[in-house]
Amino acid sequence: MNQETVVQLSPIAPIGTAVITVLIGLSGFTLRRSLLSKLFAIDVAATGVVTLFILVASRTGVASPIVVDAQIVGSYIADPFPQGVILTAIVIGFSVEALALVLLRHMAREHPLLRVDDFDNEVVEPWP
């Protein structure tokens, strides 16, 4: 007889990886001087947050929320709400990043390097 061994991984490792991803993104946002690098660092942090939400919302031993028999419905059915929220967050994050890339492309016409210092030192004329 073959006995299969089930390896139980600690839930701390994936959550720790998601937290480290968020911290890498936040540190990249604070330390980088280029606006394009800051945008990508925000994307890395957002990916870590989405991963953290997925890991917190996931549970083992639950079934999909498709009810075949109304008498068997219990607490072992997965809640579809976190899945919808995460999917919405991914779509909104992608849309915001696409819009920010278009804005950065437009800003690069005046300042090709997209450094924060170039925008801080720029003198803006008042509106006539």
DSSP file (Angstrom, degrees, kcal/mol; ACC not computed):
  #  RESIDUE AA STRUCTURE BP1 BP2  ACC     N-H-->O    O-->H-N    N-H-->O    O-->H-N    TCO  KAPPA ALPHA  PHI   PSI    X-CA   Y-CA   Z-CA
    1    1 A M              0   0    0      0, 0.0     2,-0.6     0, 0.0     0, 0.0   0.000 360.0 360.0 360.0 136.5    0.0    0.0    0.0
    2    2 A N        -     0   0    0      2,-0.0     2,-0.6     0, 0.0     0, 0.0  -0.840 360.0-159.7 -94.9 125.2    1.1    3.5   -0.8
    3    3 A Q        -     0   0    0     -2,-0.6     2,-0.4     2,-0.0     0, 0.0  -0.920  11.1-143.3-104.0 124.4    0.6    6.0    1.8
    4    4 A E        -     0   0    0     -2,-0.6     2,-0.5     1,-0.0    -2,-0.0  -0.711  11.1-141.4 -86.9 133.2    0.6    9.6    0.5
    5    5 A T        -     0   0    0     -2,-0.4     2,-0.6     2,-0.0    -1,-0.0  -0.812   8.5-146.6 -95.4 132.1    2.1   12.1    2.8
    6    6 A V        -     0   0    0     -2,-0.5     2,-0.6     2,-0.0    -2,-0.0  -0.864   8.5-149.9 -99.7 123.0    0.4   15.4    3.0
    7    7 A V        -     0   0    0     -2,-0.6     2,-0.7     2,-0.0    -2,-0.0  -0.834   6.5-153.9 -96.1 120.3    2.8   18.3    3.6
    8    8 A Q        -     0   0    0     -2,-0.6     2,-0.3     3,-0.0    -2,-0.0  -0.842  10.0-152.2 -95.5 117.5    1.2   21.1    5.5
    9    9 A L        -     0   0    0     -2,-0.7    -2,-0.0     1,-0.1     0, 0.0  -0.611  24.7-105.2 -86.4 149.1    2.9   24.5    4.7
   10   10 A S    >   -     0   0    0     -2,-0.3     3,-0.7     1,-0.1    -1,-0.1  -0.501  17.6-139.6 -70.3 137.6    2.8   27.2    7.3
   11   11 A P  T 3> S+     0   0    0      0, 0.0     4,-1.2     0, 0.0     5,-0.2   0.627  97.0  72.3 -72.9  -9.5    0.4   30.0    6.4
   12   12 A I  H 3> S+     0   0    0      1,-0.2     4,-2.8     2,-0.2     5,-0.2   0.860  87.4  61.5 -72.3 -35.0    3.0   32.5    7.6
   13   13 A A  H <> S+     0   0    0     -3,-0.7     4,-2.1     2,-0.2    -1,-0.2   0.936 107.3  39.9 -63.3 -50.5    5.3   32.0    4.6
   14   14 A P  H  > S+     0   0    0      0, 0.0     4,-2.2     0, 0.0    -1,-0.2   0.904 118.0  48.7 -67.5 -37.1    2.9   33.1    1.9
   15   15 A I  H  X S+     0   0    0     -4,-1.2     4,-2.3     2,-0.2    -2,-0.2   0.902 111.5  50.4 -66.5 -39.6    1.5   36.0    4.0
   16   16 A G  H  X S+     0   0    0     -4,-2.8     4,-2.4     1,-0.2    -1,-0.2   0.886 109.0  51.8 -63.4 -38.5    5.1   37.0    4.8
   17   17 A T  H  X S+     0   0    0     -4,-2.1     4,-2.1    -5,-0.2    -2,-0.2   0.901 110.0  48.8 -64.8 -40.7    5.9   37.0    1.1
   18   18 A A  H  X S+     0   0    0     -4,-2.2     4,-2.1     2,-0.2    -2,-0.2   0.906 112.0  48.7 -65.5 -40.9    3.0   39.2    0.3
   19   19 A V  H  X S+     0   0    0     -4,-2.3     4,-2.4     1,-0.2    -2,-0.2   0.902 110.7  50.6 -66.1 -40.3    4.0   41.6    3.1
   20   20 A I  H  X S+     0   0    0     -4,-2.4     4,-2.5     2,-0.2    -1,-0.2   0.889 108.4  53.1 -64.4 -38.2    7.6   41.7    1.8
   21   21 A T  H  X S+     0   0    0     -4,-2.1     4,-2.1     2,-0.2    -2,-0.2   0.909 109.5  48.5 -62.8 -41.6    6.3   42.4   -1.7
   22   22 A V  H  X S+     0   0    0     -4,-2.1     4,-2.5     1,-0.2    -2,-0.2   0.923 111.9  49.2 -63.1 -43.6    4.2   45.4   -0.4
   23   23 A L  H  X S+     0   0    0     -4,-2.4     4,-2.5     2,-0.2    -2,-0.2   0.872 109.3  51.8 -65.7 -37.0    7.3   46.7    1.5
   24   24 A I  H  X S+     0   0    0     -4,-2.5     4,-2.3     2,-0.2    -1,-0.2   0.921 111.5  47.9 -63.6 -43.3    9.5   46.4   -1.6
   25   25 A G  H  X S+     0   0    0     -4,-2.1     4,-1.9     2,-0.2    -2,-0.2   0.915 113.1  47.1 -63.6 -43.6    6.9   48.4   -3.6
   26   26 A L  H  X S+     0   0    0     -4,-2.5     4,-1.9     2,-0.2    -2,-0.2   0.882 112.6  48.9 -67.5 -38.1    6.7   51.1   -0.9
   27   27 A S  H  X S+     0   0    0     -4,-2.5     4,-2.2     2,-0.2     5,-0.2   0.890 110.4  51.4 -69.2 -36.9   10.4   51.4   -0.5
   28   28 A G  H  X S+     0   0    0     -4,-2.3     4,-1.8    -5,-0.2    -2,-0.2   0.870 109.1  52.0 -64.2 -35.7   10.8   51.6   -4.3
   29   29 A F  H  < S+     0   0    0     -4,-1.9    -2,-0.2     1,-0.2    -1,-0.2   0.893 115.0  40.7 -66.9 -39.5    8.2   54.4   -4.3
   30   30 A T  H  < S+     0   0    0     -4,-1.9    -2,-0.2     1,-0.1    -1,-0.2   0.808 120.6  41.1 -80.3 -28.4   10.0   56.4   -1.6
   31   31 A L  H  < S+     0   0    0     -4,-2.2    -2,-0.2    -5,-0.2    -3,-0.2   0.756  94.0  87.2 -94.9 -25.3   13.6   55.9   -2.9
   32   32 A R     <  -     0   0    0     -4,-1.8    -4,-0.0    -5,-0.2     0, 0.0  -0.460  54.1-161.8 -79.2 148.8   13.3   56.2   -6.6
   33   33 A R        +     0   0    0     -2,-0.1    83,-2.3    82,-0.0     2,-0.3   0.629  65.6  86.9-101.9 -19.1   13.5   59.6   -8.3
   34   34 A S  B  > S-A  115   0A   0     81,-0.2     4,-2.0     1,-0.1    81,-0.2  -0.650  70.7-141.9 -85.8 137.7   11.9   58.7  -11.7
   35   35 A L  H  > S+     0   0    0     79,-3.2     4,-2.1    -2,-0.3    -1,-0.1   0.845 103.0  54.8 -67.1 -33.0    8.2   59.0  -12.0
   36   36 A L  H  > S+     0   0    0     78,-0.3     4,-2.1     2,-0.2    -1,-0.2   0.906 108.5  48.3 -66.7 -40.7    8.1   55.8  -14.2
   37   37 A S  H  > S+     0   0    0      1,-0.2     4,-2.1     2,-0.2    -2,-0.2   0.881 110.3  52.4 -64.7 -37.5   10.0   53.9  -11.5
   38   38 A K  H  X S+     0   0    0     -4,-2.0     4,-2.2     2,-0.2    -2,-0.2   0.896 107.7  51.8 -64.4 -39.7    7.6   55.2   -8.9
   39   39 A L  H  X S+     0   0    0     -4,-2.1     4,-1.8     1,-0.2    -2,-0.2   0.920 111.1  46.3 -63.8 -43.3    4.6   54.0  -11.0
   40   40 A F  H  X S+     0   0    0     -4,-2.1     4,-2.0     1,-0.2    -1,-0.2   0.849 110.2  54.3 -68.6 -32.5    6.0   50.5  -11.3
   41   41 A A  H  X S+     0   0    0     -4,-2.1     4,-2.3     2,-0.2    -1,-0.2   0.889 106.9  51.1 -66.9 -38.3    6.8   50.4   -7.6
   42   42 A I  H  X S+     0   0    0     -4,-2.2     4,-2.5     1,-0.2    -2,-0.2   0.885 108.6  52.7 -63.8 -37.5    3.2   51.3   -6.8
   43   43 A D  H  X S+     0   0    0     -4,-1.8     4,-2.1     2,-0.2    -2,-0.2   0.888 108.3  50.0 -65.0 -39.1    2.2   48.4   -9.1
   44   44 A V  H  X S+     0   0    0     -4,-2.0     4,-2.0     2,-0.2    -2,-0.2   0.919 111.6  48.3 -64.5 -43.1    4.4   46.0   -7.2
   45   45 A A  H  X S+     0   0    0     -4,-2.3     4,-2.0     1,-0.2    -2,-0.2   0.897 110.8  51.0 -64.3 -39.8    2.9   47.2   -3.9
   46   46 A A  H  X S+     0   0    0     -4,-2.5     4,-2.5     1,-0.2    -1,-0.2   0.879 107.8  52.8 -65.4 -37.4   -0.6   46.8   -5.3
   47   47 A T  H  X S+     0   0    0     -4,-2.1     4,-2.3     1,-0.2    -1,-0.2   0.902 109.1  49.9 -63.5 -40.0    0.2   43.3   -6.4
   48   48 A G  H  X S+     0   0    0     -4,-2.0     4,-2.3     2,-0.2    -2,-0.2   0.883 110.3  50.0 -64.3 -38.6    1.4   42.5   -2.9
   49   49 A V  H  X S+     0   0    0     -4,-2.0     4,-2.5     2,-0.2    -2,-0.2   0.917 111.2  48.3 -67.1 -43.0   -1.8   43.9   -1.4
   50   50 A V  H  X S+     0   0    0     -4,-2.5     4,-2.3     2,-0.2    -2,-0.2   0.913 112.4  49.4 -63.2 -41.7   -4.0   41.8   -3.8
   51   51 A T  H  X S+     0   0    0     -4,-2.3     4,-2.4     2,-0.2    -2,-0.2   0.901 110.1  51.2 -62.8 -40.7   -2.0   38.7   -2.9
   52   52 A L  H  X S+     0   0    0     -4,-2.3     4,-2.3     2,-0.2    -2,-0.2   0.912 110.3  48.8 -63.6 -42.8   -2.4   39.4    0.8
   53   53 A F  H  X S+     0   0    0     -4,-2.5     4,-2.4     2,-0.2    -2,-0.2   0.902 111.1  50.4 -63.7 -40.6   -6.1   39.8    0.4
   54   54 A I  H  X S+     0   0    0     -4,-2.3     4,-1.3     1,-0.2    -2,-0.2   0.916 112.0  47.4 -63.7 -42.4   -6.4   36.5   -1.5
   55   55 A L  H  < S+     0   0    0     -4,-2.4    -2,-0.2     1,-0.2    -1,-0.2   0.876 113.5  47.1 -68.3 -36.8   -4.3   34.7    1.1
   56   56 A V  H  < S+     0   0    0     -4,-2.3    -1,-0.2     1,-0.2    -2,-0.2   0.885 115.1  46.2 -71.0 -37.4   -6.4   36.1    4.0
   57   57 A A  H  < S+     0   0    0     -4,-2.4     2,-0.2    -5,-0.2    -1,-0.2   0.673  93.4  96.5 -79.8 -16.7   -9.7   35.3    2.2
   58   58 A S     <  +     0   0    0     -4,-1.3     2,-0.3    -5,-0.2    -4,-0.0  -0.514  49.3 178.1 -79.7 141.4   -8.7   31.8    1.2
   59   59 A R    >   -     0   0    0     -2,-0.2     3,-0.5     3,-0.0     2,-0.3  -0.988  23.4-127.3-136.8 147.1   -9.8   28.9    3.3
   60   60 A T  T 3  S+     0   0    0     -2,-0.3     3,-0.1     1,-0.2     0, 0.0  -0.650  86.6  33.8 -92.4 152.9   -9.3   25.2    2.8
   61   61 A G  T 3  S+     0   0    0      1,-0.3     2,-0.3    -2,-0.3    -1,-0.2   0.680  85.9 124.5  81.7  18.8  -12.1   22.7    3.0
   62   62 A V    <   -     0   0    0     -3,-0.5    -1,-0.3    15,-0.0    15,-0.2  -0.833  50.2-137.9-111.3 152.6  -14.8   24.9    1.5
   63   63 A A  B     -b   77   0B   0     13,-2.7    15,-3.0    -2,-0.3     0, 0.0  -0.597  32.3 -88.7-101.9 164.1  -16.9   24.2   -1.6
   64   64 A S        -     0   0    0     -2,-0.2     2,-2.0    13,-0.2    -1,-0.1  -0.390  46.4-105.3 -68.6 152.1  -17.9   26.5   -4.4
   65   65 A P  S    S+     0   0    0      0, 0.0     2,-0.7     0, 0.0    -1,-0.1  -0.160  78.9 124.4 -80.3  48.8  -21.1   28.5   -3.8
   66   66 A I        -     0   0    0     -2,-2.0     2,-0.6     0, 0.0    -2,-0.1  -0.933  50.7-151.9-106.7 113.1  -23.2   26.4   -6.1
   67   67 A V        +     0   0    0     -2,-0.7     3,-0.2     1,-0.2     6,-0.0  -0.757  29.2 160.8 -94.0 119.0  -26.2   25.0   -4.2
   68   68 A V  S    S+     0   0    0     -2,-0.6     2,-0.5     1,-0.3    -1,-0.2   0.804  76.3  30.3 -98.4 -44.8  -27.6   21.7   -5.4
   69   69 A D    >   -     0   0    0      1,-0.1     3,-1.3     0, 0.0     4,-0.4  -0.974  69.1-153.0-119.8 120.6  -29.5   20.7   -2.3
   70   70 A A  T 3  S+     0   0    0     -2,-0.5     3,-0.5     1,-0.3    -1,-0.1   0.704  93.2  60.0 -67.5 -19.9  -30.8   23.4   -0.1
   71   71 A Q  T 3  S+     0   0    0      1,-0.2    -1,-0.3     3,-0.0     0, 0.0   0.678  99.3  56.3 -82.4 -16.3  -30.7   21.3    3.0
   72   72 A I  S <  S+     0   0    0     -3,-1.3    -1,-0.2     2,-0.1    -2,-0.2   0.522  75.0 122.2 -92.3  -5.5  -26.9   20.7    2.8
   73   73 A V        +     0   0    0     -3,-0.5     2,-0.2    -4,-0.4    -6,-0.0  -0.366  36.7 139.4 -61.8 127.5  -26.1   24.4    2.8
   74   74 A G    >   -     0   0    0     -2,-0.1     3,-0.8     0, 0.0    -1,-0.1  -0.670  67.5 -66.2-147.7-157.9  -23.8   25.1    5.7
   75   75 A S  T 3  S+     0   0    0      1,-0.2    -2,-0.1    -2,-0.2     0, 0.0   0.460 111.8  79.7 -84.6  -0.1  -20.7   27.0    6.7
   76   76 A Y  T 3   +     0   0    0    -14,-0.1   -13,-2.7     2,-0.1     2,-0.4   0.377  68.6 102.6 -89.6   7.2  -18.4   25.1    4.4
   77   77 A I  B <  S-b   63   0B   0     -3,-0.8   -13,-0.2   -15,-0.2     2,-0.1  -0.765  77.0-117.5 -91.9 133.6  -19.5   27.1    1.3
   78   78 A A        -     0   0    0    -15,-3.0    -2,-0.1    -2,-0.4   -20,-0.1  -0.365  22.3-119.4 -70.1 145.5  -17.0   29.7    0.2
   79   79 A D        -     0   0    0    -22,-0.2     4,-0.5     1,-0.1    -1,-0.1  -0.763  17.3-159.7 -85.3 121.8  -18.0   33.3    0.2
   80   80 A P  S  > S+     0   0    0      0, 0.0     4,-1.9     0, 0.0     5,-0.2   0.601  75.0  85.0 -79.1  -8.9  -17.9   34.8   -3.3
   81   81 A F  H  > S+     0   0    0      1,-0.2     4,-2.3     2,-0.2     5,-0.2   0.918  86.8  49.5 -62.0 -47.0  -17.7   38.4   -2.1
   82   82 A P  H  > S+     0   0    0      0, 0.0     4,-2.4     0, 0.0    -1,-0.2   0.875 109.4  54.0 -61.3 -33.8  -13.9   38.5   -1.6
   83   83 A Q  H  > S+     0   0    0     -4,-0.5     4,-2.3     1,-0.2    -2,-0.2   0.918 109.7  46.9 -64.6 -42.1  -13.3   37.1   -5.1
   84   84 A G  H  X S+     0   0    0     -4,-1.9     4,-2.2     2,-0.2    -1,-0.2   0.885 112.2  50.1 -65.6 -39.0  -15.5   39.8   -6.6
   85   85 A V  H  X S+     0   0    0     -4,-2.3     4,-2.4     2,-0.2    -2,-0.2   0.916 112.2  46.9 -66.1 -42.7  -13.7   42.5   -4.6
   86   86 A I  H  X S+     0   0    0     -4,-2.4     4,-2.2     2,-0.2    -2,-0.2   0.910 111.7  50.4 -67.0 -42.0  -10.3   41.3   -5.6
   87   87 A L  H  X S+     0   0    0     -4,-2.3     4,-2.1     1,-0.2    -1,-0.2   0.906 111.8  48.5 -62.1 -41.1  -11.3   41.0   -9.3
   88   88 A T  H  X S+     0   0    0     -4,-2.2     4,-2.6     1,-0.2     5,-0.2   0.899 110.0  52.0 -64.3 -41.1  -12.6   44.5   -9.2
   89   89 A A  H  X S+     0   0    0     -4,-2.4     4,-2.4     1,-0.2    -2,-0.2   0.880 109.3  50.0 -63.6 -38.1   -9.4   45.8   -7.5
   90   90 A I  H  X S+     0   0    0     -4,-2.2     4,-2.2     2,-0.2    -1,-0.2   0.927 112.8  45.9 -66.3 -44.5   -7.3   44.1  -10.2
   91   91 A V  H  X S+     0   0    0     -4,-2.1     4,-2.1     2,-0.2    -2,-0.2   0.920 115.1  46.2 -66.0 -43.7   -9.3   45.7  -13.0
   92   92 A I  H  X S+     0   0    0     -4,-2.6     4,-2.6     2,-0.2     5,-0.2   0.905 111.9  52.0 -65.5 -40.7   -9.3   49.2  -11.4
   93   93 A G  H  X S+     0   0    0     -4,-2.4     4,-2.2    -5,-0.2    -2,-0.2   0.897 109.8  48.9 -62.2 -40.7   -5.6   48.9  -10.7
   94   94 A F  H  X S+     0   0    0     -4,-2.2     4,-2.2     2,-0.2    -1,-0.2   0.907 112.1  48.8 -64.4 -41.7   -4.9   48.0  -14.4
   95   95 A S  H  X S+     0   0    0     -4,-2.1     4,-2.2     2,-0.2    -2,-0.2   0.912 111.8  48.2 -65.5 -42.8   -7.0   51.0  -15.6
   96   96 A V  H  X S+     0   0    0     -4,-2.6     4,-2.5     1,-0.2    -1,-0.2   0.892 111.7  50.4 -65.5 -39.4   -5.4   53.5  -13.3
   97   97 A E  H  X S+     0   0    0     -4,-2.2     4,-2.2    -5,-0.2    -1,-0.2   0.901 109.7  50.4 -66.4 -39.5   -1.9   52.2  -14.3
   98   98 A A  H  X S+     0   0    0     -4,-2.2     4,-1.8     2,-0.2    -2,-0.2   0.917 112.1  47.7 -63.4 -42.6   -2.8   52.6  -18.0
   99   99 A L  H  X S+     0   0    0     -4,-2.2     4,-2.3     1,-0.2    -2,-0.2   0.904 111.1  51.0 -64.3 -41.4   -4.1   56.1  -17.4
  100  100 A A  H  X S+     0   0    0     -4,-2.5     4,-2.6     1,-0.2    -1,-0.2   0.872 107.9  53.0 -65.2 -36.5   -0.9   57.0  -15.4
  101  101 A L  H  X S+     0   0    0     -4,-2.2     4,-2.1     2,-0.2    -1,-0.2   0.889 108.8  49.6 -65.5 -37.9    1.3   55.7  -18.2
  102  102 A V  H  X S+     0   0    0     -4,-1.8     4,-1.9     2,-0.2    -2,-0.2   0.921 112.1  48.2 -65.6 -42.6   -0.6   57.9  -20.7
  103  103 A L  H  X S+     0   0    0     -4,-2.3     4,-2.3     1,-0.2    -2,-0.2   0.901 111.0  50.3 -64.1 -40.5   -0.1   60.9  -18.5
  104  104 A L  H  X S+     0   0    0     -4,-2.6     4,-1.8     2,-0.2    -1,-0.2   0.874 108.1  53.4 -65.4 -36.1    3.6   60.1  -18.0
  105  105 A R  H  < S+     0   0    0     -4,-2.1     4,-0.4     2,-0.2    -1,-0.2   0.901 110.4  47.2 -63.8 -39.6    4.0   59.8  -21.8
  106  106 A H  H >< S+     0   0    0     -4,-1.9     3,-0.9     1,-0.2     4,-0.4   0.891 112.3  49.1 -68.0 -39.3    2.5   63.3  -22.1
  107  107 A M  H >X S+     0   0    0     -4,-2.3     4,-2.0     1,-0.2     3,-0.9   0.779  99.2  68.5 -69.7 -26.8    4.7   64.7  -19.4
  108  108 A A  T 3< S+     0   0    0     -4,-1.8    -1,-0.2     1,-0.2    -2,-0.2   0.655  84.3  71.5 -70.2 -14.5    7.8   63.1  -21.0
  109  109 A R  T <4 S+     0   0    0     -3,-0.9    -1,-0.2    -4,-0.4    -2,-0.2   0.889 110.2  30.4 -66.0 -37.5    7.5   65.6  -23.9
  110  110 A E  T <4 S+     0   0    0     -3,-0.9    -2,-0.2    -4,-0.4    -1,-0.2   0.862 136.6  25.3 -86.3 -40.8    8.6   68.4  -21.7
  111  111 A H    ><  -     0   0    0     -4,-2.0     3,-1.3     1,-0.1    -1,-0.3  -0.837  67.1-172.7-128.9  92.0   10.9   66.4  -19.3
  112  112 A P  T 3  S+     0   0    0      0, 0.0    -1,-0.1     0, 0.0    -4,-0.1   0.765  84.3  51.9 -61.2 -27.6   12.2   63.3  -21.0
  113  113 A L  T 3  S-     0   0    0      2,-0.1   -78,-0.1   -78,-0.0    -5,-0.1   0.668  92.6-145.0 -84.1 -15.7   13.9   61.8  -17.9
  114  114 A L    <   +     0   0    0     -3,-1.3   -79,-3.2     1,-0.2   -78,-0.3   0.863  35.8 165.9  54.3  41.3   10.7   62.2  -15.8
  115  115 A R  B  >  -A   34   0A   0    -81,-0.2     4,-0.9     1,-0.1     3,-0.4  -0.637  43.6-132.1 -85.8 146.8   12.6   63.0  -12.6
  116  116 A V  H  > S+     0   0    0    -83,-2.3     4,-1.8    -2,-0.3     3,-0.5   0.866 105.5  60.5 -64.1 -37.0   10.8   64.4   -9.7
  117  117 A D  H  > S+     0   0    0      1,-0.2     4,-1.8     2,-0.2    -1,-0.2   0.838  97.9  58.4 -62.6 -33.6   13.4   67.2   -9.3
  118  118 A D  H  4 S+     0   0    0     -3,-0.4     4,-0.3     1,-0.2    -1,-0.2   0.871 109.8  43.3 -63.9 -36.1   12.7   68.5  -12.8
  119  119 A F  H  < S+     0   0    0     -4,-0.9     3,-0.3    -3,-0.5    -1,-0.2   0.789 110.5  55.5 -81.0 -27.9    9.0   69.1  -11.8
  120  120 A D  H  < S+     0   0    0     -4,-1.8    -2,-0.2     1,-0.2    -1,-0.2   0.859 111.3  43.6 -70.3 -34.8    9.8   70.6   -8.4
  121  121 A N  S  < S+     0   0    0     -4,-1.8     2,-0.2    -5,-0.2    -1,-0.2   0.462  87.2 115.1 -90.7  -2.2   12.1   73.3   -9.9
  122  122 A E        -     0   0    0     -3,-0.3     2,-0.6    -4,-0.3    -3,-0.0  -0.507  60.6-139.6 -74.4 133.2    9.8   74.2  -12.8
  123  123 A V        -     0   0    0     -2,-0.2     2,-0.5     0, 0.0    -2,-0.1  -0.824  16.1-155.4 -94.0 125.2    8.4   77.7  -12.7
  124  124 A V        -     0   0    0     -2,-0.6     3,-0.1     3,-0.0    -2,-0.0  -0.872  11.4-131.7-105.7 130.4    4.7   77.8  -13.7
  125  125 A E        -     0   0    0     -2,-0.5     2,-0.0     1,-0.1     0, 0.0  -0.527  32.1-105.0 -75.2 143.6    3.3   81.0  -15.1
  126  126 A P        -     0   0    0      0, 0.0    -1,-0.1     0, 0.0     0, 0.0  -0.354  41.9 -95.1 -67.5 152.4    0.0   82.1  -13.5
  127  127 A W              0   0    0      1,-0.1    -3,-0.0    -3,-0.1     0, 0.0  -0.492 360.0 360.0 -68.8 130.0   -3.2   81.6  -15.6
  128  128 A P              0   0    0      0, 0.0    -1,-0.1     0, 0.0    -3,-0.0   0.516 360.0 360.0 -70.6 360.0   -4.0   84.8  -17.6
